[in-house]
Amino acid sequence: NAFADPTYVDSFRRSSISRIVFSADQTDVMLAPAKSVSYYEKRHSIRRFDNTEMVAFECLCELLGVLRQKNERYLYPSAGGLYPIDCYIYVKKNRVENVEEGIYYYNPKTNSLHKINGKQIDISAHFFTNRDIFASSAFSLFLVYNSSASMPKYGGMAYYYAIIEAGIISELL
């Protein structure tokens, strides 16, 4: 698979983000820079993590807190207001302050973690290009589609709506 080669992946990514959708002979209307995006411009992905420090409990709380339910409302939209995406977190041993190793369900209504078990998740649970990231991470988040929450209303289209919702959640996180 070509995507196993980091050089190919980088080349593919660069060509993808520099694509030109329309011909260059058309007139462009230049826009003024948005003033409210400076926070987002500083954002970046991290692929290697410091294995010597624990993640502060407060940081985990801040991250997951954006997924909480407050007064039956969330900070992100969902088709029909059904919110079929469940969040699970796998915490590695001695990597997150005040949280034991194990698999947890994030309960958005109570803004709490419910421990499911103390088992480990193997590196094979991740797509092969993400395994190095997993190896150095303190925890992994899993967004899981609960079809019983939206399929009765939307049928097969519920899958598409769930994919959109998972993307919105990822952006929010």
NORDA-V941777 format. One record per residue. RES is the residue in one letter. PSI is psi in radians with two decimals (999 if undefined). BURIAL is 1 if it has 16 or more other ideal C-beta (glycine too) atoms within 10 Angstrom, else 0. Layout:
BEGIN
res | psi | burial
RES | PSI | BURIAL
RES | PSI | BURIAL
END
This chain:
BEGIN
res | psi | burial
N | 2.21 | 0
A | -0.51 | 0
F | -0.02 | 0
A | -0.26 | 0
D | 1.97 | 0
P | -0.59 | 0
T | -0.74 | 0
Y | -0.75 | 0
V | -0.77 | 0
D | -0.76 | 0
S | -0.77 | 0
F | -0.78 | 0
R | -0.80 | 0
R | -0.73 | 0
S | -0.59 | 0
S | -0.75 | 0
I | -0.19 | 0
S | 0.32 | 0
R | 2.66 | 0
I | 2.12 | 0
V | -0.65 | 0
F | 2.84 | 0
S | 2.64 | 0
A | -0.15 | 0
D | 0.06 | 0
Q | 2.71 | 0
T | 2.32 | 0
D | 2.55 | 0
V | 1.96 | 0
M | 2.38 | 0
L | 2.63 | 0
A | 2.55 | 0
P | 2.42 | 0
A | 2.39 | 0
K | -0.34 | 0
S | 0.19 | 0
V | 0.06 | 0
S | -0.65 | 0
Y | -0.76 | 0
Y | -0.52 | 0
E | -0.43 | 0
K | -0.27 | 0
R | 2.51 | 0
H | 2.76 | 0
S | 2.57 | 0
I | 2.27 | 0
R | -0.28 | 0
R | 2.36 | 0
F | 2.68 | 1
D | 1.97 | 0
N | -0.14 | 0
T | -0.27 | 0
E | 2.54 | 0
M | 2.64 | 0
V | 2.28 | 1
A | 2.41 | 0
F | -0.70 | 0
E | -0.67 | 0
C | -0.73 | 0
L | -0.72 | 1
C | -0.74 | 0
E | -0.76 | 0
L | -0.96 | 0
L | -0.42 | 1
G | -0.43 | 0
V | -0.21 | 0
L | -0.04 | 1
R | 2.74 | 1
Q | 2.26 | 0
K | 2.09 | 0
N | 0.77 | 0
E | 0.38 | 0
R | 2.69 | 0
Y | 2.95 | 1
L | 0.13 | 0
Y | 2.71 | 0
P | 2.81 | 0
S | 2.42 | 1
A | 2.15 | 1
G | 0.13 | 0
G | 0.51 | 0
L | -0.42 | 1
Y | 1.16 | 1
P | 0.01 | 1
I | 2.13 | 1
D | 2.54 | 0
C | 2.22 | 1
Y | 2.60 | 1
I | 2.34 | 1
Y | 2.07 | 1
V | 2.25 | 1
K | 2.76 | 1
K | 2.25 | 0
N | 0.62 | 0
R | -0.34 | 1
V | 2.19 | 1
E | 2.31 | 0
N | 0.20 | 0
V | 2.13 | 1
E | 2.76 | 0
E | 2.46 | 1
G | -3.10 | 1
I | 2.30 | 1
Y | 2.59 | 1
Y | 2.27 | 0
Y | 2.09 | 1
N | 1.87 | 0
P | -0.42 | 1
K | -0.69 | 0
T | -0.05 | 0
N | 0.96 | 0
S | 2.85 | 0
L | 2.25 | 1
H | 1.99 | 0
K | 2.22 | 0
I | -0.81 | 0
N | 3.05 | 0
G | 0.25 | 0
K | 2.81 | 0
Q | 2.65 | 0
I | 2.24 | 1
D | 2.70 | 0
I | -0.45 | 0
S | -0.19 | 0
A | -0.23 | 0
H | 2.61 | 1
F | 2.51 | 0
F | -0.53 | 0
T | -0.19 | 0
N | 0.01 | 0
R | -0.60 | 0
D | -0.65 | 0
I | -0.80 | 1
F | -0.69 | 1
A | -0.60 | 0
S | -0.05 | 0
S | 2.75 | 1
A | -0.50 | 1
F | 2.86 | 1
S | 2.44 | 1
L | 2.41 | 1
F | 2.11 | 0
L | 2.06 | 1
V | 2.25 | 0
Y | 2.17 | 1
N | 1.65 | 0
S | -0.46 | 0
S | -0.28 | 0
A | -0.40 | 1
S | -0.34 | 1
M | -0.70 | 1
P | -0.57 | 0
K | -0.74 | 0
Y | -0.08 | 1
G | -2.49 | 0
G | -0.48 | 0
M | -0.35 | 0
A | -0.60 | 1
Y | -0.78 | 0
Y | -0.73 | 0
Y | -0.65 | 1
A | -0.66 | 1
I | -0.75 | 0
I | -0.79 | 0
E | -0.72 | 1
A | -0.64 | 1
G | -0.72 | 0
I | -0.73 | 0
I | -0.76 | 1
S | -0.73 | 0
E | -0.73 | 0
L | -0.73 | 0
L | 999 | 0
END
